[in-house]
């Protein structure tokens, strides 16, 4: 099928839709070009340190090193930085909406890569919030006792930031591979950079 016509549409409507379709095709091609550039990035820097996080397991708090966040036989780790710090009365609503969607996706994603959600609040508060939201597929961790958020720009001048990261195993090392940087430069006029739109369902 090369063209379609919906019932009772005008020639002006179809002409405008055809013009829009060409623009959409160009946009899709550019998205694929950018994705190819992303996939061929060289490995980034080695993890600054093997950060230790708090995790609540069967009601008990346990300490988990960053290097242990990779499941067996998986060399890729996706991390979401959740804006929920110790001075915040409520969690970020945008992050909450995003994690509602990721909770459903991660059940499938975890078959191929490891995933984790990290927030600066204490682990009991984080876990209580996760339970209220029904996040049963998200691995929730607290960075309250380390500098991960600051080192990887999930906290700037004391303000929590949302972001996503991909880390990979490189032999016995862990290296940063990718995270969106659109949140950092000034936005172009009339637009919010929406650096996490690609994972927001």
RARA-V346877 format. One record per helix or strand. SS is the DSSP state (H for helix, E for strand). FROM is the first residue (numbers start at 1). TO is the last residue. If there is no record, write none. Layout:
ss	from	to
SS	FROM	TO
SS	FROM	TO
This chain:
ss	from	to
H	11	39
E	46	46
E	52	57
E	60	65
H	66	69
E	76	81
H	93	109
E	114	119
H	123	133
E	140	142
H	148	151
E	155	156
E	159	160
E	163	170
E	173	179
H	197	199
